[in-house]
């Protein structure tokens, strides 16, 4: 009896579903241990029998590529004898002449290394480690390297990371999992004719429970994920995109169904504010990046309500509408003249300190606003003090009360604030490479109405807490 060759790799059910999708873009993941890395490495083999085919797989740094290269070394030469790896180019060449590259993109400027290239297949492993402009630039490189190939993008990832916000907004929020999303694209073809097509994308969720092979080899892996601190557990075990490690404003709550009845969330329905409440507006300048305006009302106890926003974003993540000062000023005047909560109010405006720096022959941006009858006080740019004031505002006391709430019409504020993560180098501060413009203008306003921390009962210390054990040992030593 002839011995049958062992299968090199067989996709598990959830992996097979992902690999069968036909959309232009597909995102796989949401939790740890779902078998994501295997998928992007093996998927790259789909067209390697076509001589002109080129694929590329990204991780954020070259060092992180190690695991992917190990998988490629395991699968590629066995699946296609004669395939050879070129370590200088981090590229596998197949007998047909097809190529699959492995690359890092540690800095955004690294994207231009791929200017002029074309790749039929582009994959990002751990997409939330990348910024939108890095991903979107490589979308422009996603084109046929020759006849007969299929052109598409695949990505994997977990909640968290500097790209958490834009990934969530592109793949998670627009539609339920496994629901195709479509965007109409109109363009002029090479003959000058107007054409139309649909850009399609989808989110395919994956959890550790889907990875039977992993659990056979390591039955306790789920238990170890379940033992993680709450934020990490909810993100990595449950795939919760509202909870993740590295999140700055962990106090944020915006879904009443997820919290106890006595705790008020930070998002509320709009209401007509009393005439005597003080009103304030914060402003963060942007041109190629979005500009941000937020209007705030303060009640008699000093509680802050965000009642209106104006956000200069094109709809693409962190891309500004490029409005001039007169355009922004005109829109501010319109809003303050028409909004029932702002009309006729005396409004204190706090501006981005950068608008008074530099300038052209027309003066600084701040001076140009003044010529358009918009007057700002210079905001306090102390980053860490300002961040703490935001924490104090969001904090919920033992009675479930908070000193900040936003109208649910402030959708960009609600979208961006919970997604902010810490800087990897300046670990106490917000990472400025994110969409942080509404946060900045809010921070300026918070610094003009400083409050003290909310008083809460101390959380009980767990007996297995390392700090508690250390304290116990010190007591024993003292005796």
Secondary structure in CASP SS format (residue, H / E / C, confidence):
PFRMAT SS
TARGET T0000
AUTHOR 0000-0000-0000
METHOD secondary structure of the structure
MODEL  1
X C 1.00
X C 1.00
X C 1.00
X C 1.00
X C 1.00
X C 1.00
X C 1.00
X C 1.00
X C 1.00
X C 1.00
X C 1.00
X C 1.00
X H 1.00
X H 1.00
X H 1.00
X H 1.00
X H 1.00
X H 1.00
X H 1.00
X C 1.00
X C 1.00
X C 1.00
X C 1.00
X C 1.00
X E 1.00
X E 1.00
X E 1.00
X E 1.00
X E 1.00
X E 1.00
X C 1.00
X C 1.00
X C 1.00
X C 1.00
X C 1.00
X H 1.00
X H 1.00
X H 1.00
X H 1.00
X H 1.00
X H 1.00
X H 1.00
X H 1.00
X C 1.00
X C 1.00
X C 1.00
X C 1.00
X C 1.00
X C 1.00
X C 1.00
X C 1.00
X C 1.00
X C 1.00
X E 1.00
X E 1.00
X E 1.00
X E 1.00
X E 1.00
X E 1.00
X C 1.00
X C 1.00
X C 1.00
X H 1.00
X H 1.00
X H 1.00
X H 1.00
X H 1.00
X H 1.00
X H 1.00
X H 1.00
X H 1.00
X H 1.00
X H 1.00
X H 1.00
X H 1.00
X H 1.00
X H 1.00
X H 1.00
X H 1.00
X C 1.00
X C 1.00
X C 1.00
X C 1.00
X E 1.00
X E 1.00
X E 1.00
X C 1.00
X C 1.00
X C 1.00
X C 1.00
X E 1.00
X E 1.00
X E 1.00
X C 1.00
X C 1.00
X C 1.00
X C 1.00
X C 1.00
X E 1.00
X E 1.00
X E 1.00
X E 1.00
X E 1.00
X E 1.00
X C 1.00
X C 1.00
X C 1.00
X H 1.00
X H 1.00
X H 1.00
X H 1.00
X H 1.00
X H 1.00
X H 1.00
X C 1.00
X C 1.00
X C 1.00
X C 1.00
X E 1.00
X C 1.00
X E 1.00
X E 1.00
X E 1.00
X E 1.00
X C 1.00
X C 1.00
X H 1.00
X H 1.00
X H 1.00
X C 1.00
X C 1.00
X H 1.00
X H 1.00
X H 1.00
X H 1.00
X H 1.00
X H 1.00
X H 1.00
X H 1.00
X C 1.00
X C 1.00
X E 1.00
X C 1.00
X C 1.00
X C 1.00
X C 1.00
X C 1.00
X C 1.00
X C 1.00
X C 1.00
X C 1.00
X E 1.00
X E 1.00
X E 1.00
X E 1.00
X E 1.00
X E 1.00
X C 1.00
X C 1.00
X C 1.00
X C 1.00
X C 1.00
X C 1.00
X H 1.00
X H 1.00
X H 1.00
X H 1.00
X H 1.00
X H 1.00
X H 1.00
X H 1.00
X H 1.00
X C 1.00
X C 1.00
X C 1.00
X C 1.00
X C 1.00
X C 1.00
X C 1.00
X C 1.00
X E 1.00
X E 1.00
X E 1.00
X E 1.00
X E 1.00
X E 1.00
X E 1.00
X E 1.00
X C 1.00
X C 1.00
X C 1.00
X C 1.00
X C 1.00
X E 1.00
X E 1.00
X E 1.00
X E 1.00
X E 1.00
X E 1.00
X E 1.00
X E 1.00
X E 1.00
X E 1.00
X E 1.00
X E 1.00
X E 1.00
X C 1.00
X H 1.00
X H 1.00
X H 1.00
X C 1.00
X H 1.00
X H 1.00
X H 1.00
X H 1.00
X H 1.00
X H 1.00
X C 1.00
X C 1.00
X C 1.00
X H 1.00
X H 1.00
X H 1.00
X H 1.00
X H 1.00
X H 1.00
X C 1.00
X C 1.00
X C 1.00
X H 1.00
X H 1.00
X H 1.00
X H 1.00
X H 1.00
X H 1.00
X H 1.00
X C 1.00
X C 1.00
X C 1.00
X C 1.00
X C 1.00
X C 1.00
X C 1.00
X C 1.00
X C 1.00
X C 1.00
X E 1.00
X C 1.00
X C 1.00
X C 1.00
X C 1.00
X C 1.00
X C 1.00
X C 1.00
X C 1.00
X H 1.00
X H 1.00
X H 1.00
X C 1.00
X C 1.00
X C 1.00
X C 1.00
X C 1.00
X C 1.00
X C 1.00
X C 1.00
X E 1.00
X E 1.00
X C 1.00
X C 1.00
X C 1.00
X C 1.00
X C 1.00
X C 1.00
X C 1.00
X C 1.00
X C 1.00
X E 1.00
X E 1.00
X E 1.00
X E 1.00
X E 1.00
X E 1.00
X E 1.00
X C 1.00
X C 1.00
X C 1.00
X C 1.00
X C 1.00
X C 1.00
X C 1.00
X E 1.00
X E 1.00
X E 1.00
X E 1.00
X E 1.00
X E 1.00
X E 1.00
X C 1.00
X C 1.00
X C 1.00
X C 1.00
X C 1.00
X E 1.00
X E 1.00
X E 1.00
X E 1.00
X E 1.00
X E 1.00
X E 1.00
X E 1.00
X C 1.00
X E 1.00
X C 1.00
X C 1.00
X C 1.00
X C 1.00
X C 1.00
X C 1.00
X E 1.00
X C 1.00
X C 1.00
X C 1.00
X C 1.00
X H 1.00
X H 1.00
X H 1.00
X H 1.00
X H 1.00
X H 1.00
X H 1.00
X H 1.00
X H 1.00
X H 1.00
X H 1.00
X H 1.00
X H 1.00
X H 1.00
X C 1.00
X C 1.00
X C 1.00
X C 1.00
X C 1.00
X C 1.00
X C 1.00
X C 1.00
X E 1.00
X E 1.00
X E 1.00
X E 1.00
X E 1.00
X C 1.00
X H 1.00
X H 1.00
X H 1.00
X H 1.00
X C 1.00
X C 1.00
X C 1.00
X E 1.00
X C 1.00
X C 1.00
X E 1.00
X C 1.00
X H 1.00
X H 1.00
X H 1.00
X H 1.00
X H 1.00
X H 1.00
X H 1.00
X C 1.00
X C 1.00
X C 1.00
X C 1.00
X C 1.00
X E 1.00
X E 1.00
X C 1.00
X C 1.00
X C 1.00
X C 1.00
X H 1.00
X H 1.00
X H 1.00
X H 1.00
X H 1.00
X H 1.00
X H 1.00
X H 1.00
X H 1.00
X H 1.00
X H 1.00
X H 1.00
X C 1.00
X E 1.00
X C 1.00
X C 1.00
X C 1.00
X C 1.00
X C 1.00
X E 1.00
X C 1.00
X E 1.00
X E 1.00
X E 1.00
X E 1.00
X C 1.00
X C 1.00
X C 1.00
X H 1.00
X H 1.00
X H 1.00
X H 1.00
X H 1.00
X H 1.00
X H 1.00
X C 1.00
X C 1.00
X C 1.00
X E 1.00
X E 1.00
X C 1.00
X C 1.00
X C 1.00
X C 1.00
X C 1.00
X C 1.00
X C 1.00
X E 1.00
X C 1.00
X C 1.00
X C 1.00
X C 1.00
X C 1.00
X C 1.00
X H 1.00
X H 1.00
X H 1.00
X H 1.00
X H 1.00
X H 1.00
X H 1.00
X H 1.00
X H 1.00
X H 1.00
X H 1.00
X H 1.00
X C 1.00
X C 1.00
X C 1.00
X C 1.00
X C 1.00
X C 1.00
X C 1.00
X C 1.00
X C 1.00
X C 1.00
X C 1.00
X C 1.00
X C 1.00
X C 1.00
X C 1.00
X C 1.00
X C 1.00
X H 1.00
X H 1.00
X H 1.00
X H 1.00
X H 1.00
X H 1.00
X H 1.00
X H 1.00
X H 1.00
X H 1.00
X H 1.00
X H 1.00
X H 1.00
X C 1.00
END
